[in-house]
Amino acid sequence: MDPTYYRYIGKAQSPEGMTASCHLLPYHLMDVAAVGKQVLDAYPKLESDLAGFLELEPSQFRALFLFGLLLHDLGKMTASFQCLFEPMGLVKIDLPEGVSYDGKRGRHDQLGYDVWQAVQKSTQAFVGSPREKQQFRFYLGVFWGHHGKPVRQERTIRDTLRLTPKDTASAEAWIEDCLSLLEDELPKTCWSDKEFSERLKQVSWLLAGLGTYCDWVGSDSDIFTYHDKPVPLNEYWHQTALPAAKRAIAKTEVFEPVSVQPFGGFQSLFGFVPSPLQLYAEKVSVDSSPQLFILEDITGSGKTEAALTLAHRLLAAGAGRGLYLGLPTMATSNAMFDRVSAHYQKMLAGSGGVAPSIVLAHGARDMNDRFREATLGEGGSDQPYQKGEATASLHCNQWLADSRKKALLAPVGVGTVDQVLLAILPKRHQSLRVLGIYGKVLILDEVHAADEYMLALLEHLMALHASQGGSMIMLTATLPHARRQRLMSAWQQALGQSPATLQRTALGDFPLATRVGSEGAQEDRLKCREGTEKRVAVDFIHSESGCVEQLLAAVAQGKCAVWIRNSVDEAISAYHQLRDRMQNPEHCQLFHSRFVLQHRKEREAWVMSHFGKSSAQKDRAGRVLIATQVFQESLDADADVMISDLCLIDDLIQRSGRLHRHFRDRLGNPLSDQPRNREAPRLLVHAPEWDPAPESDWLKQHSPNTQYVYQRPGRIWQTMAYLRDAGEIRLPEASRTMIESVYGESVTFPEALEAVEQEYSGLARASSNQGQFNSLGLEKGYTYESNRGWGEDDVDIGTRLGEESEEVVLVHRAEDGYRPYIDASRHSVELSTVKLSGKRLKGLQMLTEEDREAFVQRHPRAKYARVVDIEVTPYSELEGWGSPVTNSGTDNN
């Protein structure tokens, strides 16, 4: 007689074309375990790393891992879960009267705990003591939490008829048969070992990600077709599950074979002589241990190429098998994507002559036909068990539909730093992010831009990544000493080292490269790249009308000019002021982040055509750009004349980097060498009238939006004070001096601004504390108790505490229903998408449920975005998404 566990159904609602009406639970459990086996076969270093860390033999770890997968859906072996199949007439067990399934009181993942509590005698031989039982239950809980969150290990069905004696007997039989397959290799003596317990907690986050991945892949009904007739487990395992699992993981490309290309030297790979920073990246000692690099240099020094060089050498040394480049925002990042995409095949090679997958995690992620994006395919999908309880395949398809997340799982990914920071926040499927960053060199750009909240999260990320053996490269402009010390100390503490004190603290110690490895910290002062020394004169303008006059004068002189504003709303206002007075208004362009992708791409192309490196006098003459921070962040563009709203010194330095960025003659034509007859660069700063003893509203009276964006009038006053005194931005000689004059610990403020700065400092400390509070207690392991705030995964954390952003698809009504606003033949949904803060969507009328469902049916890529009729929005092709939300707040880019 077949064991009774063959009567339990794992999946039903058979996809079209299948002959079986359901998939028996034992087969699904074996499918998922087969995926786990194939993953370990495909990625032997993963198995050896995990086994070595747990101090187990590889065969012992493999048996333990497969046992967890074989029990991941143990909660489905209950009468209550089987009730779900009663309406389909598929139930194969006797259902007691009154039994029902209530996902709110006891989901099937939670029920796994209840079943295990009832059937522990099977493992009595090696987990007999209370401590051993507790540790083994913790281990299995890692796999019960395969739907994105840890399960609460507390009884949920004590007083309800959800688990019958027949369920218990069937589960006992299943566990005993699994043990008979694995028992010879299962570790039996480690469960009372306290040190093993601590190691298991540390590695549980990665195991949870692996378990979720295996469940997702093993739930693809396109590959794992349904089987509803009992066959011997050994026969199903070898003839069905293992071959299907091999095809399934090949389809996802997550564990595709990747090899590191030989590092042939910087010049041979990039085609030009390395700068001092790039030479450092080529020569500094690297090994396979966890290493942190902090590279400080000015804009245009080649930090990206230096980071790619370091990453290549780290990969070649065995420090990883892929990389992820995290940017502060997704604004204007096409140029960065193109640079990485053009180079990564020189670093990594796939199998069979096929390049490794790269995911460009931005709005145009799959519009670049030059590069193959990771498939990570959406497989066959099952229907939800109940409202609010999705199946594994539905979770998989939803998560992978978002390429921001998919980029973490591909061998090479480019996206926001938010996506990696979510690995240490209690968000659904954070463990997949842990899996995604495992074995990767993380390159984080613009680290100086992180606020206190993000910095606190970054410290936790560093602890996680270092504990997994990963390496990080941080790119930054000049860092204040205190911040560099904080980052260096965080890494050393993660490695179990005593934090070292900074040695290079002189104002002249710039550019600077800091390396923190197993042997301690090393700081190297570097020379500046020849030709990047820069002196920019600074003058002030105190009215918007004065700024407009300066721009009109630049147009009359045949120059190209840019005004960088601190908020979108101010940019829109300046755009109209200037455009109304220009003889050729089409020569004036507005550029900010609140355009749909199509219009963003058009504006990026316009900027690169008229302000790009190869632009000539005929392209540049008389062109004016009104922009926000997007202009300074990624585009390789420059202006003859620049006006900037007053902002913090580090932002002003970065903005000035786009003034006379490239070598040109006096007319603006490109040159290959330093010009000798071009006017010296001059930065005009739009600022309040100088006041040596300002009132507390000194900045707010001049620009409420600047006050809202920066919230630091004291630091901005110090920025203006320094520039009035120095009269210039001088790079690199004064880089450290400028930063410390504004951010140094000894800086003082005028009395009225001191209170505002103290208030901000209090808010900053609160933000840092909030970051610490929000972060997972990694030391507790993958348990619900690691953080009581487990939530969903449908919003970004943003660059400021509390900032949320969502993707919005704009549509218009046509005769046959709603269509994307940009009605293109390809990528119409993506091209019609704009990313907005949640506050801008409040009170906005969305499509009716009926209209939305009809639109998504025709355009599935919009399934997980907001969909809005453009007629009810403040959007226009000329301005983008305009209109401030309130008088007290605005978006700043």
KALIN-V143599 format. One record per residue. N is the residue number from 1. SS is DSSP state (2 for helix, 1 for strand, 0 for the rest). D_CENTER is the distance of its C-alpha to the mean C-alpha in Angstrom with 2 decimals. Layout:
N;SS;D_CENTER
N;SS;D_CENTER
//
This chain:
1;0;51.84
2;0;48.08
3;0;46.05
4;2;45.32
5;2;41.55
6;2;41.97
7;2;42.77
8;0;39.24
9;1;36.91
10;1;33.22
11;1;32.31
12;0;34.45
13;0;34.58
14;0;35.05
15;0;33.39
16;0;35.92
17;0;37.96
18;0;37.91
19;0;41.29
20;0;40.24
21;0;39.78
22;0;37.27
23;1;35.50
24;1;37.06
25;2;34.91
26;2;36.02
27;2;34.87
28;2;31.37
29;2;31.11
30;2;32.39
31;2;30.05
32;2;27.02
33;2;28.73
34;2;29.57
35;2;25.94
36;2;25.39
37;2;28.35
38;2;27.26
39;2;23.82
40;2;25.70
41;2;28.14
42;2;25.55
43;0;23.62
44;2;26.47
45;2;24.61
46;2;22.37
47;2;25.65
48;2;27.34
49;2;24.57
50;2;24.45
51;2;28.22
52;2;28.81
53;2;26.69
54;2;28.57
55;0;31.78
56;0;32.67
57;0;34.12
58;2;31.77
59;2;34.11
60;2;33.92
61;2;30.14
62;2;30.19
63;2;32.79
64;2;30.97
65;2;27.69
66;2;29.65
67;2;31.63
68;2;28.59
69;2;27.50
70;2;31.12
71;0;31.06
72;0;27.64
73;0;29.39
74;2;32.53
75;2;32.43
76;2;33.38
77;0;36.70
78;0;38.08
79;2;40.55
80;2;38.35
81;2;35.51
82;2;38.14
83;2;39.43
84;2;36.64
85;2;38.50
86;2;41.89
87;2;41.74
88;2;41.25
89;0;44.26
90;0;42.38
91;0;42.83
92;0;44.62
93;0;45.32
94;0;47.65
95;0;45.85
96;0;47.55
97;0;48.71
98;0;46.34
99;0;43.19
100;0;40.05
101;0;36.29
102;0;34.42
103;2;30.67
104;2;30.48
105;2;32.81
106;2;31.91
107;0;29.27
108;2;29.85
109;2;27.11
110;2;28.79
111;2;32.17
112;2;31.41
113;2;32.07
114;2;35.34
115;2;36.54
116;2;35.88
117;2;37.84
118;2;40.76
119;0;40.85
120;2;40.36
121;2;43.77
122;2;42.47
123;2;40.64
124;0;43.39
125;0;44.38
126;0;41.39
127;0;39.72
128;0;42.83
129;0;42.39
130;2;40.42
131;2;37.95
132;2;37.47
133;2;37.02
134;2;34.41
135;2;32.38
136;2;32.71
137;2;31.75
138;2;28.59
139;2;27.77
140;2;28.45
141;2;26.43
142;2;23.28
143;2;24.17
144;2;25.55
145;0;22.15
146;0;20.85
147;0;19.99
148;0;16.85
149;0;18.66
150;0;21.37
151;0;24.88
152;0;27.35
153;0;30.02
154;0;32.91
155;0;35.62
156;0;35.04
157;0;38.08
158;0;40.82
159;0;43.12
160;0;42.22
161;0;43.41
162;0;40.20
163;0;40.99
164;0;44.42
165;2;46.52
166;2;46.01
167;2;42.24
168;2;42.72
169;2;45.06
170;2;42.79
171;2;39.79
172;2;42.13
173;2;43.25
174;2;39.74
175;2;38.68
176;2;41.94
177;2;41.55
178;2;38.03
179;2;39.43
180;2;42.28
181;2;39.90
182;2;37.87
183;0;40.08
184;0;41.47
185;0;38.07
186;0;36.46
187;0;36.39
188;0;38.97
189;0;39.56
190;0;36.19
191;0;35.61
192;0;37.73
193;0;36.24
194;2;34.38
195;2;32.53
196;2;31.40
197;2;30.19
198;2;27.99
199;2;26.60
200;2;25.98
201;2;24.02
202;2;21.78
203;2;21.12
204;2;21.05
205;2;17.28
206;2;16.98
207;2;20.10
208;2;18.77
209;2;15.85
210;2;18.56
211;2;20.86
212;2;18.62
213;2;17.93
214;2;21.69
215;2;22.63
216;2;20.58
217;2;22.02
218;2;25.39
219;0;25.49
220;0;25.48
221;0;29.02
222;0;29.30
223;0;29.60
224;0;30.73
225;0;33.61
226;0;35.47
227;0;38.41
228;0;40.77
229;0;43.64
230;0;43.95
231;0;44.00
232;0;44.04
233;2;40.63
234;2;41.23
235;2;42.08
236;2;39.01
237;2;36.75
238;2;38.15
239;2;39.14
240;2;36.37
241;2;33.27
242;2;32.68
243;2;33.25
244;2;31.02
245;2;28.20
246;2;28.47
247;2;28.16
248;2;25.24
249;2;22.93
250;2;24.02
251;2;22.93
252;2;19.31
253;0;19.07
254;0;16.60
255;0;19.45
256;0;21.20
257;0;23.43
258;0;22.00
259;1;24.18
260;1;23.79
261;0;26.00
262;0;28.51
263;0;27.68
264;0;30.57
265;0;30.17
266;2;28.34
267;2;31.05
268;2;31.48
269;2;27.82
270;2;27.28
271;0;30.89
272;0;31.54
273;0;32.66
274;0;29.93
275;0;29.67
276;2;30.29
277;2;26.59
278;2;26.11
279;2;29.29
280;2;27.98
281;2;24.93
282;2;27.52
283;2;29.92
284;0;28.29
285;0;28.78
286;0;25.94
287;0;26.16
288;0;24.34
289;0;23.74
290;0;20.58
291;0;20.56
292;1;18.93
293;1;19.66
294;1;19.61
295;1;20.86
296;1;22.49
297;0;24.20
298;0;24.98
299;0;23.54
300;0;24.85
301;0;25.37
302;0;23.27
303;2;20.41
304;2;18.19
305;2;21.07
306;2;21.68
307;2;18.17
308;2;18.52
309;2;21.98
310;2;20.99
311;2;18.31
312;2;21.08
313;2;23.55
314;2;21.42
315;2;20.86
316;2;24.58
317;0;25.43
318;0;23.79
319;0;20.78
320;0;18.36
321;0;18.23
322;1;15.14
323;1;12.51
324;1;8.96
325;1;9.06
326;1;6.62
327;1;8.53
328;0;9.51
329;0;9.81
330;0;10.22
331;0;13.92
332;0;16.25
333;0;13.92
334;2;16.22
335;2;18.16
336;2;15.42
337;2;14.53
338;2;18.26
339;2;18.79
340;2;16.42
341;2;17.69
342;2;21.20
343;2;21.01
344;2;19.03
345;2;22.10
346;2;24.04
347;0;21.83
348;1;21.44
349;1;23.89
350;0;23.83
351;0;26.92
352;0;29.86
353;0;29.10
354;0;25.97
355;0;22.91
356;0;19.81
357;0;17.21
358;1;14.61
359;1;12.04
360;1;11.60
361;0;8.72
362;0;10.66
363;0;13.82
364;0;16.06
365;0;14.09
366;0;17.28
367;0;19.88
368;0;20.26
369;0;23.14
370;0;23.28
371;0;20.51
372;0;20.12
373;0;16.91
374;0;16.29
375;0;18.44
376;0;16.98
377;0;19.78
378;0;20.49
379;0;23.66
380;0;26.55
381;0;25.79
382;0;27.88
383;0;28.70
384;0;27.50
385;0;29.76
386;1;30.18
387;0;28.65
388;0;25.39
389;1;25.33
390;0;23.61
391;0;24.44
392;2;22.16
393;2;22.39
394;2;21.49
395;2;18.40
396;2;17.46
397;2;18.23
398;2;16.42
399;2;13.09
400;2;13.47
401;0;14.69
402;0;11.21
403;2;10.06
404;2;6.50
405;2;6.73
406;2;9.56
407;2;8.09
408;2;7.25
409;2;10.91
410;0;12.52
411;0;14.34
412;1;12.78
413;1;9.45
414;1;8.52
415;1;5.82
416;1;4.51
417;2;4.55
418;2;4.09
419;2;1.62
420;2;4.12
421;2;6.41
422;2;6.91
423;2;8.55
424;2;11.30
425;1;11.90
426;0;14.54
427;1;12.77
428;0;14.13
429;0;12.88
430;2;10.91
431;2;13.16
432;2;11.74
433;2;8.48
434;2;11.19
435;2;12.92
436;2;10.17
437;2;9.95
438;0;13.71
439;0;15.79
440;1;13.30
441;1;13.82
442;1;10.79
443;1;11.56
444;1;10.38
445;0;12.31
446;0;14.29
447;2;14.21
448;2;17.42
449;2;15.84
450;0;14.21
451;0;16.44
452;2;18.02
453;2;15.81
454;2;12.58
455;2;14.79
456;2;15.92
457;2;12.54
458;2;11.99
459;2;15.40
460;2;14.64
461;2;11.66
462;2;14.26
463;2;16.79
464;2;14.94
465;2;14.06
466;2;17.58
467;2;19.17
468;0;17.82
469;0;19.32
470;0;16.27
471;1;16.43
472;1;14.45
473;1;15.41
474;1;15.01
475;1;16.34
476;1;18.09
477;0;21.20
478;0;23.78
479;0;22.62
480;0;25.08
481;2;26.75
482;2;25.72
483;2;21.98
484;2;22.41
485;2;24.60
486;2;22.12
487;2;19.34
488;2;22.03
489;2;23.50
490;2;20.35
491;2;20.00
492;2;23.74
493;2;23.90
494;2;21.31
495;0;23.67
496;0;26.65
497;0;28.07
498;0;29.80
499;0;27.92
500;0;29.77
501;0;30.81
502;0;29.82
503;0;32.65
504;0;31.73
505;0;32.09
506;0;34.60
507;0;33.88
508;0;34.51
509;0;31.90
510;0;29.62
511;0;27.96
512;1;26.82
513;1;24.98
514;1;24.33
515;1;23.94
516;1;23.72
517;1;24.73
518;0;27.07
519;0;30.04
520;1;28.76
521;1;27.64
522;1;28.86
523;1;28.74
524;1;29.99
525;1;31.09
526;0;30.88
527;0;32.88
528;0;31.64
529;0;31.18
530;0;34.51
531;0;34.56
532;0;31.58
533;0;33.86
534;1;33.98
535;1;36.07
536;1;35.26
537;1;37.92
538;1;36.84
539;1;38.92
540;1;38.44
541;1;39.08
542;0;39.59
543;0;39.69
544;2;37.77
545;2;41.03
546;2;41.34
547;2;37.92
548;2;39.00
549;2;42.23
550;2;40.49
551;2;38.35
552;2;41.50
553;2;43.29
554;2;40.61
555;2;40.99
556;2;44.76
557;0;44.43
558;0;42.42
559;0;39.19
560;0;35.62
561;1;33.98
562;1;30.81
563;1;30.45
564;1;27.03
565;0;26.97
566;0;24.92
567;0;24.39
568;2;24.45
569;2;27.70
570;2;29.45
571;2;28.38
572;2;29.89
573;2;33.03
574;2;33.50
575;2;32.98
576;2;35.87
577;2;38.04
578;2;37.83
579;2;37.96
580;0;41.09
581;0;42.91
582;0;42.01
583;0;44.56
584;0;41.83
585;2;39.14
586;2;37.26
587;2;36.57
588;1;34.35
589;1;30.75
590;1;28.14
591;1;24.45
592;0;21.66
593;0;18.41
594;0;20.28
595;0;21.73
596;0;21.08
597;2;19.53
598;2;23.06
599;2;24.33
600;2;21.34
601;2;22.02
602;2;25.71
603;2;25.28
604;2;23.14
605;2;25.92
606;2;28.53
607;2;27.04
608;2;26.85
609;2;30.35
610;2;31.92
611;2;29.90
612;1;28.41
613;0;29.63
614;0;32.24
615;0;33.54
616;0;37.25
617;2;39.66
618;2;40.44
619;2;36.79
620;2;36.14
621;0;39.41
622;0;39.32
623;0;35.67
624;1;33.82
625;1;30.18
626;1;29.18
627;1;25.48
628;0;22.91
629;0;20.29
630;2;18.81
631;2;21.81
632;2;21.11
633;2;17.45
634;0;17.42
635;0;20.68
636;0;23.34
637;1;26.05
638;0;28.85
639;1;31.58
640;0;35.24
641;1;35.26
642;1;32.50
643;1;32.59
644;1;29.86
645;1;29.85
646;0;30.23
647;0;27.00
648;0;25.96
649;2;27.20
650;2;23.94
651;2;22.97
652;2;26.54
653;2;26.42
654;2;23.33
655;2;25.08
656;2;28.28
657;0;26.59
658;0;26.83
659;1;30.56
660;0;32.74
661;0;29.72
662;0;31.66
663;0;35.25
664;1;37.59
665;0;41.27
666;0;42.70
667;0;42.33
668;0;38.64
669;0;39.07
670;1;36.76
671;0;38.28
672;0;37.45
673;0;38.59
674;0;38.81
675;0;40.96
676;0;44.14
677;0;45.20
678;0;42.08
679;0;42.03
680;0;40.13
681;0;36.82
682;1;37.06
683;1;34.32
684;1;35.56
685;1;33.92
686;1;34.46
687;0;35.19
688;0;37.57
689;0;41.04
690;0;41.09
691;0;42.30
692;0;42.94
693;0;43.22
694;0;40.84
695;0;40.67
696;0;37.54
697;0;36.82
698;2;37.31
699;2;33.92
700;2;33.70
701;2;37.07
702;2;35.90
703;0;32.47
704;2;31.22
705;2;27.89
706;2;27.41
707;2;28.39
708;2;25.86
709;2;22.93
710;2;23.74
711;0;25.94
712;0;27.46
713;2;30.83
714;2;32.21
715;2;29.70
716;2;30.13
717;2;33.89
718;2;33.64
719;2;31.78
720;2;34.68
721;2;37.20
722;2;36.01
723;2;35.96
724;2;39.39
725;2;40.77
726;2;39.25
727;0;39.52
728;1;36.83
729;1;33.41
730;1;34.26
731;1;31.81
732;0;31.35
733;0;34.41
734;0;33.56
735;2;29.76
736;2;29.91
737;2;32.85
738;2;31.12
739;2;28.09
740;2;30.36
741;2;32.79
742;2;30.26
743;2;28.02
744;0;30.54
745;0;31.67
746;0;35.22
747;0;34.52
748;0;36.68
749;0;36.75
750;0;39.59
751;2;40.83
752;2;39.61
753;2;36.06
754;2;36.05
755;2;35.88
756;2;32.94
757;2;31.08
758;2;32.06
759;2;30.72
760;2;27.38
761;2;27.43
762;2;28.06
763;2;25.16
764;2;22.93
765;2;24.27
766;2;23.74
767;2;20.09
768;2;19.73
769;2;21.68
770;2;19.60
771;2;16.47
772;2;18.65
773;2;19.97
774;2;16.79
775;1;15.38
776;0;16.61
777;0;19.89
778;2;18.86
779;2;22.52
780;2;23.64
781;0;21.96
782;0;20.51
783;0;22.86
784;2;22.96
785;2;24.42
786;2;21.30
787;0;20.43
788;0;22.52
789;0;19.94
790;0;18.19
791;1;16.93
792;0;15.40
793;0;11.91
794;0;12.68
795;0;11.45
796;0;8.69
797;0;9.73
798;0;10.47
799;0;11.72
800;0;14.95
801;0;15.98
802;0;16.79
803;0;15.23
804;0;14.03
805;1;13.47
806;1;14.45
807;1;15.25
808;1;19.03
809;1;21.24
810;1;24.54
811;1;27.61
812;1;31.35
813;1;34.32
814;1;36.36
815;0;39.51
816;0;37.76
817;1;35.05
818;1;31.77
819;1;30.12
820;1;26.96
821;0;27.76
822;0;27.20
823;0;29.45
824;0;28.56
825;0;29.59
826;0;26.05
827;0;22.61
828;2;24.39
829;2;21.82
830;2;18.93
831;2;21.39
832;0;22.39
833;1;19.02
834;1;18.19
835;1;15.37
836;1;17.18
837;1;17.15
838;2;18.65
839;2;21.83
840;2;22.75
841;2;23.03
842;0;25.37
843;0;28.79
844;0;27.85
845;0;29.70
846;0;27.66
847;0;29.34
848;0;31.62
849;2;30.43
850;2;32.92
851;2;31.84
852;2;28.14
853;2;28.90
854;2;31.10
855;2;28.49
856;2;25.78
857;2;28.50
858;2;28.96
859;0;25.33
860;2;23.16
861;2;19.92
862;2;20.40
863;0;20.56
864;0;17.43
865;0;17.75
866;1;20.41
867;1;23.48
868;1;25.87
869;1;29.19
870;2;29.12
871;2;32.61
872;2;31.50
873;0;28.83
874;0;29.39
875;1;27.81
876;1;29.83
877;0;29.34
878;0;30.80
879;0;28.80
880;1;25.66
881;1;24.83
882;0;27.33
883;0;29.18
884;0;27.97
885;0;27.25
886;1;29.56
887;0;31.47
888;0;29.46
889;1;25.94
890;0;24.13
891;0;20.82
892;0;20.66
893;0;19.17
//
